[in-house]
Amino acid sequence: MDIILLERVEKLGGIGDVVTVKNGYARNFLLPNKKALRANEANKKVFEANRKQIEADNEAKRKEAESASGSVEGKQIVLIRASSASGQLYGSVTVRDVVEALNADGADIEKSMVILEKPIKTIGVFDVRIRLHPEVSVTVEVNVARSEDEADLQKDGIDVIEQMFEEEQAELAAAALMPESEDDGSEDDGDAKAEDSDGDEPAAEEESSEEE
């Protein structure tokens, strides 16, 4: 389907561009969200008649987004989640989780602004893009950890999973170097003494009888 873009759309074009997209993308997203018009003759005339106003409205929204970007850019939100020993989450972190955490921290974000290609399924620190306007994007950090202490470590750049693995390896190596029980051989010494004792007594008796 041919459409006229009413705002900049990533990987498609800018305001006024006529582009061809898949019918489903146009019908399900671009047209209902007023991001585009069908590129027929009537709509082309309507667009040209209103182009200046459309561009002015877009510029005003862009400036508003730029002003708001300072309160969002570089934010780090902490999400505490349970995970396996390997760091795999029991569940996942979704767009909704990010939105709720950012808004609880003073932002004003909608779900449509969060660009998360796939849910987060491991602990760690992840860069997530927030699109405040078609022409204004910022990046926030999502710190997913099992505890506040781990989150602080990750904030300082420490890979807690790697650290935990190294500690486990160190413990295994230390256990492998520990000497075996000191009791080894003690029973043999006792047996040897018992044998000597058993063997000596008859000899003494024999010598005594010979003297008589």
Buried (B, 14 or more C-beta within 10 A) or exposed (E): BEBBBBBBBEEBBEBBBBBEBEEEBBEEEBBEEEBBBBBEEEBBEEBEEEEEEBBEEBEEBBEEBBEBBEEBEEBBBBBEBEBEEEBEBEEBBBBEBBBBBBEEBEBEBEEEBBEBEEEBBBBBBBEBEBBBBBBBBBEBBBBBBBEEEBBEBBBEEEBBBEEBBEEEEEEEEEEEEEEEEEEEEEEEEEEEEEEEEEEEEEEEEEEEEEEE
